[in-house]
Amino acid sequence: VAYVVFDDHRRGNWEPYLFRVEEYGRRWRRLDEDEQIWGFVHTLEEDPVNPNLLFAGTEFGLYVSLNRGENWFLWRHGVPPAPVRSIVTHERDHDLVIGTHGRAIYVLDDIRPLQAMAGDPTVLDQPIHLFDPPPAYLRSVAAVEGYHFAADAMFQGESKPVGTTFTYSVGPGSPAASTAIEILDASGSVIRSIEGPAEPGLHRVIWDLRENNPFLDLSGDGRGRPEGLEVLPGVYGVRIRVGGSEATGSVEVLPDPRVEITLQTRLERRQAVQEGTGIMATMVELQTRLDEATTGIDAQKARLEDRRDAQARALMALAD
């Protein structure tokens, strides 16, 4: 099987010409006769894992087919309606790399859900379906030499989010307002709870490889805000619930391959963080009680402001 794209736009013809060729050129079939693709086509890429999955780069964006070109839809998530001149599938990471004319390079992270849908479109009819999560890598971060505050003088593309992504589909007619996502350790205990959208369709939620944050009620969200414990390398369970339906899976968390940290060191670091978390929890509890006491004293002072008797003056003195 081969695919051929013809382009006649230089003579004012913007019609797409896209063909599938079989039997060494004996059979040709046009794949765009239903006018599902708008504008002329630059390139076409067949997925290396599932040949049913095709990507067409056109003058006005990226088109996707889940059934070898029988039907097409315009991909609108993160890719602008710009000329798509080149498409490459990263075979190791299953990312789709898209080269545009004048609008930079775009990467669609982990297209394995599209591969799965191209293999079995009925998964979208299930009340809830969790696609196999990709392996996740812990990330070690440290300062490096070079620019630190380049402002607008240096362009940097958007980095891949820290953690792993959970891609799931919600079937039509979902009555739920949100989706409950739980990550479980080897003992089956829930270590992280995440809330996701529950509208019918495909959704993607990021887990930052941390446990539940015991200090979510603290104000502020900048640097220095406490976070949940970073998990250890291993296999974790994933459970998604929407309405009365449930889907389960697992995700493997791997260590950062750029640094060598023994398991013993990780356990000791985790123990130290847990001890620090306990001390901070005690401090937060003390601060909460002090705030409540201060609020109560201020309320009593407000009640005593208009009184001039000795008892009121004595109480006001104690409050001060």
BELHUZI-V898851 format. One record per pair of residues at least 12 apart in sequence whose ideal C-beta (glycine too) atoms are under 6 Angstrom apart, sorted by the first residue. I is the first residue (numbers start at 1). J is the second residue. Records with the same first field share a line. If there is no record, write none. Layout:
I->J  J
//
This chain:
1->22
2->21
3->20  44
4->19  21
5->18  41  44
7->40
9->40
14->39  40
16->32  37  40  41
18->31  32  41
31->69
36->72
37->63  72
38->60
39->58  59  60
40->59
41->56  58
42->57  85
43->57  87
44->56
45->87
47->89
48->89  91
49->115
50->115  118  119
52->67  68  118
53->114  115  118
54->69
55->87
57->84  87
59->83
60->81
61->74  81
62->75  79  84
66->117  118
79->106
80->103
82->100  103
83->100  101
84->98  100
85->99  101
86->99
94->110  111  112
95->107  109
96->108  111
110->134
113->131  167
116->131
124->169
125->171
126->171
127->171  245
128->240  242  245  247
129->169  247
130->168  240  247  249
131->167
133->164  166  251
135->252  254
136->164  209  251  253
137->254
138->255  256
139->162  256
140->256  259
161->206
162->208
163->206  207  208  209
164->207  251
165->204  206
166->205
167->204
168->203  240
169->202
170->198  200  242
172->200
174->198  200  242
175->243
176->198  242  243
178->195  198
179->196  198  242
180->241
181->194  196  240
182->239
183->236
184->237
191->211
192->211  212
198->242
209->231
210->227  228  230
211->228  229
212->228
213->227  228
229->273
231->253
232->266
233->253  254  255
234->253
235->250  252
236->251
237->250
238->251
297->319
301->319
304->316
//
